[in-house]
Amino acid sequence: MLDTGKALFDRARKLLRDRALFLKAVSFALIGVVNTLVDFGLFSLGYLYLGLPIVVANVCSWTVAVTGSYVMNSLITFAAESKRELRAKTYASFVGFQLGGLVANTATVVVASYFIPVLLAKALAIGVSFLVNFSLTNFVVFRSRSHPRTP
């Protein structure tokens, strides 16, 4: 078990030193800032001004933000992998995997709202979902296909 932990730690350290991965993470984060503003703004509008329940406001704001994220990440962050083409199949895959981020985001905002103000809970939820979203997007949706998988 100790060897497995060391191997995972070594792999994580190697990934942190990988410049291409680091630049993708930075690009993904910057695009994420734009989409965070969209998500937070629409969530606030829905929750505070339209009186929507937290989960409804969160799902609506997330849907708009994730669509913008797909477009920008396809054209910028993962341009080499996507060939800067928007495809319905890739969009569906992106949205499908980003549902993991939505679940993390919604669970965090709901639970945290019992302890801190709702808008602070939403901000915390955005941070949690970033980690889930980048991991799924980089390693699954836009994974490099230059090397064929071995069985």
N, C-alpha and C positions, 0 to 999 in steps of 0.2 A: 504494500500500500504506500509505503514511504517513497519507493521508486517512482510510482505513478505520479505522486504529488510533485516530486522533483522534476520529472519529465514535463509535466504541465507548466511548472514555473519556468523552466528553461525555454519552452516553446513561447510562452507569453513574453519573456524578455527578448527573444529573437524578433517577435512581431513588433515590439515597441521600437526596435532598432531599424526596422525595415522602413526606409525613407518613403517609398511609394505608398505603403499602407498609411504611414503618418500623414502624407499629403492628402490622401483620400479622406482620412478622418477629419482633417482640417476643412477641406472643401465641403464635406458632408455636414460638418458643424456649422459652417457659415451659411449654407443653404438652410440648415435647420433653424438658424436665427431668424431668417426671413419667415419661414413657415411657423415658427414659434410665435412671432408677432401676429400672424394671421390667425393661428389657433387660439392664442390668448385673447385677441381682440374679439373674435367671433364668439368664443365662450363667454366672455364678459358681457357682450351684447345680449346673447341669448339668456344667460342666467340673471343678470342684473336688470336689464331693461324689458326683456320679453317675458320674464318670469318662468322660463323653462326649467324643468327639474335638472339637477346636476348631470345626470347620465345622458339625458337627451341633448343638453347644450354641449356636452363633451363630445358625443358621437357626431353631431352636426359640424362642430368646428374642426374636428379631426378629419372628417371626410374631405372638406375643402383643402385643408393643409396637406394631407397625404397626396392629393392629386397634384398640387403644386410641387411637392417634393419629388414625385416621380418624374415630372417633366424636367425640372432643373437638374436632378441627379443624372437622368439619362443623357442630357445634353452637355453636362459639365463634369461632374465627379466621375461617372462611369462611362464617359464618352467612348473610350477605346473598346470597352466590352459591349456597349449598345450600338456602336457605330453611329451614334447620334440619331438613331431612329426610334420613334415612338411606336410601340407595338401593343395591340390589345392584349395579347397573351402575356407579355412581360408586365404590362400594367396590372393585369389580374394577379399575376404571381407576386408582384410588389405589394399590392394591396393585401393579398392573402397573408403574406409574411408580416406585413406591418400590423396586422390584427394582433399579433403578439405584443407589439408596442401599445396598441390601443387598450388591450386587456391590462397591461402593466400600468398604463396611464390612468385608466378609469378606476382600477382598484386602489391605486395610490391616492387619487384625488378624493375618492369617497372615504376611505379610512382616515386619511390625514385631516379631512374636514371636520372630524370629530374632536380634533386636538388643536388645530390652528385655523385661522380664517381661510375661507374657501379659495380666495385668489392666491394665497401663499401655498395652499395645498396643490393648486393647479400648477404653480411654478415648480414645486417639488416633483410633481408627476411628470412634467416635461423632461426634467433631468433623468429620471428613471427610464422613461421610454426612449430617450436618446441612446442609452447603452444597448437596449434590446434592439432597437431599429437599425443602428449601424451594424451590429453583429450580423443580423439576419440579411441585411441588404448586401453587405460586402462578401460574406462567405457563402450565401445561397443564391440570391436573385441575380447579382451581377458577377458571380464568380468567374475567374479567368478560365476560359475554355481553350487556351493555347496548348495545354498539355492534356492529352486524353486520360480519362480515368482508367486506372487499372482495377480489374476485378478483385 
